[in-house]
């Protein structure tokens, strides 16, 4: 999880291949491209966009200008920016990234763009990592029923840790060991919300925050 201020950008690397999930926030494109270059990444094999809010995609043009992307995947949406073309997702599918398996899961729940965020599940040797974009409680419940997912070792707390995400049902079903939150220091939205932090702490889920720790790395 890259520290992009009030936004989100996640890098997944396996077997010499690279995936980026979202690229939005303060100078997100520059932050992501510099990070990838510092790790010797030759380019981006896949770019997954959860949805098209600025704090999730405003760094994409700058990232593409430096690294390019073999494949861009995003939700079906009328708000997709015209600067690039994304492959629309209308049903779940998977592909391999190095030694990992990547599941791309659209939300078919009704609502705004947040409620229709594309989720990403990364699995490798029994380890599972779930990112849900800006899904709220109703669409999180839909996701659990649609996928049948019953566990995840690490999750990204949805919508930057807002009160309307990381529901009790999601946490009690998946029982994650850790939750990562991407938010800007002293942001005007109050992210992460005290209600979300309390739900995590009550379940003894370790919490890692970009506004406190900068870039956060999880290795498997």
FENSUL-V384463 format. One record per residue. N is the residue number from 1. RES is the residue in one small letter. SS is DSSP state (2 for helix, 1 for strand, 0 for the rest). PSI is psi in whole degrees, -180 to 180 (none if undefined). Layout:
n: (N | N)
res: (RES | RES)
ss: (SS | SS)
psi: (PSI | PSI)
//
This chain:
n: (1 | 2 | 3 | 4 | 5 | 6 | 7 | 8 | 9 | 10 | 11 | 12 | 13 | 14 | 15 | 16 | 17 | 18 | 19 | 20 | 21 | 22 | 23 | 24 | 25 | 26 | 27 | 28 | 29 | 30 | 31 | 32 | 33 | 34 | 35 | 36 | 37 | 38 | 39 | 40 | 41 | 42 | 43 | 44 | 45 | 46 | 47 | 48 | 49 | 50 | 51 | 52 | 53 | 54 | 55 | 56 | 57 | 58 | 59 | 60 | 61 | 62 | 63 | 64 | 65 | 66 | 67 | 68 | 69 | 70 | 71 | 72 | 73 | 74 | 75 | 76 | 77 | 78 | 79 | 80 | 81 | 82 | 83 | 84 | 85 | 86 | 87 | 88 | 89 | 90 | 91 | 92 | 93 | 94 | 95 | 96 | 97 | 98 | 99 | 100 | 101 | 102 | 103 | 104 | 105 | 106 | 107 | 108 | 109 | 110 | 111 | 112 | 113 | 114 | 115 | 116 | 117 | 118 | 119 | 120 | 121 | 122 | 123 | 124 | 125 | 126 | 127 | 128 | 129 | 130 | 131 | 132 | 133 | 134 | 135 | 136 | 137 | 138 | 139 | 140 | 141 | 142 | 143 | 144 | 145 | 146 | 147 | 148 | 149 | 150 | 151 | 152 | 153 | 154 | 155 | 156 | 157 | 158 | 159 | 160 | 161 | 162 | 163 | 164 | 165 | 166 | 167 | 168 | 169 | 170 | 171 | 172 | 173 | 174 | 175 | 176 | 177 | 178 | 179 | 180 | 181 | 182 | 183 | 184 | 185 | 186 | 187 | 188 | 189 | 190 | 191 | 192 | 193 | 194 | 195 | 196 | 197 | 198 | 199 | 200 | 201 | 202 | 203 | 204 | 205 | 206 | 207 | 208 | 209 | 210 | 211 | 212 | 213 | 214 | 215 | 216 | 217 | 218 | 219 | 220)
res: (x | x | x | x | x | x | x | x | x | x | x | x | x | x | x | x | x | x | x | x | x | x | x | x | x | x | x | x | x | x | x | x | x | x | x | x | x | x | x | x | x | x | x | x | x | x | x | x | x | x | x | x | x | x | x | x | x | x | x | x | x | x | x | x | x | x | x | x | x | x | x | x | x | x | x | x | x | x | x | x | x | x | x | x | x | x | x | x | x | x | x | x | x | x | x | x | x | x | x | x | x | x | x | x | x | x | x | x | x | x | x | x | x | x | x | x | x | x | x | x | x | x | x | x | x | x | x | x | x | x | x | x | x | x | x | x | x | x | x | x | x | x | x | x | x | x | x | x | x | x | x | x | x | x | x | x | x | x | x | x | x | x | x | x | x | x | x | x | x | x | x | x | x | x | x | x | x | x | x | x | x | x | x | x | x | x | x | x | x | x | x | x | x | x | x | x | x | x | x | x | x | x | x | x | x | x | x | x | x | x | x | x | x | x | x | x | x | x | x | x)
ss: (0 | 0 | 0 | 0 | 0 | 0 | 0 | 1 | 1 | 1 | 1 | 1 | 1 | 1 | 0 | 0 | 1 | 1 | 1 | 1 | 1 | 1 | 1 | 1 | 0 | 0 | 0 | 2 | 2 | 2 | 2 | 2 | 2 | 2 | 2 | 2 | 2 | 2 | 0 | 0 | 0 | 0 | 0 | 1 | 0 | 1 | 1 | 1 | 0 | 0 | 0 | 0 | 0 | 2 | 2 | 2 | 2 | 0 | 0 | 2 | 2 | 2 | 2 | 2 | 2 | 2 | 2 | 0 | 1 | 0 | 0 | 1 | 1 | 1 | 1 | 0 | 0 | 0 | 0 | 0 | 0 | 0 | 0 | 0 | 0 | 0 | 1 | 1 | 1 | 0 | 0 | 0 | 1 | 1 | 1 | 1 | 1 | 0 | 0 | 1 | 1 | 1 | 1 | 1 | 1 | 0 | 0 | 0 | 0 | 0 | 0 | 0 | 0 | 2 | 2 | 2 | 0 | 0 | 1 | 1 | 1 | 1 | 1 | 1 | 0 | 0 | 1 | 1 | 1 | 1 | 1 | 0 | 0 | 0 | 0 | 0 | 2 | 2 | 2 | 2 | 2 | 2 | 2 | 2 | 2 | 2 | 2 | 0 | 0 | 0 | 0 | 0 | 0 | 1 | 1 | 1 | 0 | 2 | 2 | 2 | 2 | 0 | 0 | 0 | 0 | 0 | 0 | 2 | 2 | 2 | 2 | 2 | 2 | 2 | 0 | 0 | 0 | 1 | 1 | 1 | 1 | 0 | 0 | 0 | 0 | 0 | 0 | 0 | 0 | 0 | 0 | 0 | 0 | 2 | 2 | 2 | 2 | 2 | 2 | 2 | 2 | 2 | 0 | 0 | 0 | 1 | 1 | 1 | 1 | 2 | 2 | 2 | 2 | 0 | 0 | 0 | 0 | 0 | 0 | 0)
psi: (120 | 147 | 100 | 24 | -143 | 85 | -160 | 136 | 125 | 134 | 131 | 127 | 134 | 132 | 35 | 3 | 155 | 135 | 142 | 130 | 108 | 152 | 80 | 151 | -170 | 113 | 35 | -40 | -43 | -42 | -47 | -45 | -39 | -40 | -47 | -41 | -37 | -22 | 4 | 19 | 132 | -19 | -174 | 120 | -34 | 138 | 117 | 128 | 122 | -44 | -176 | 21 | 148 | -38 | 3 | -16 | -4 | -12 | -2 | -49 | -42 | -38 | -47 | -34 | -29 | -47 | -23 | 178 | 128 | -32 | 134 | 128 | 136 | 174 | 161 | 117 | 143 | -8 | 8 | 132 | 150 | -9 | -21 | 160 | 127 | 143 | 116 | 141 | 118 | -1 | 157 | 144 | 169 | 160 | 164 | 145 | 102 | -119 | -1 | 157 | 132 | 122 | 129 | 121 | 111 | 153 | 125 | 14 | 145 | 155 | -164 | -173 | -35 | -46 | -16 | 23 | 144 | 127 | 159 | 129 | 123 | 127 | 142 | 116 | 46 | -4 | 139 | 137 | 127 | 130 | 134 | 17 | -126 | 29 | 141 | -177 | -48 | -43 | -25 | -43 | -41 | -43 | -45 | -42 | -37 | -42 | -27 | 13 | 132 | -6 | 153 | 130 | -39 | 139 | 156 | 124 | 121 | 153 | 42 | 26 | 25 | 162 | -25 | 5 | 175 | 60 | 163 | -41 | -43 | -48 | -41 | -27 | -47 | -28 | 57 | 152 | -29 | 152 | 136 | 136 | 128 | 113 | 160 | 151 | 133 | 42 | 156 | -6 | -9 | 24 | 140 | 148 | 148 | -36 | -41 | -45 | -40 | -41 | -39 | -46 | -38 | -28 | 9 | 39 | 125 | 138 | 130 | 131 | 133 | -30 | -16 | -34 | -5 | -147 | 141 | 126 | 132 | 125 | 145 | none)
//
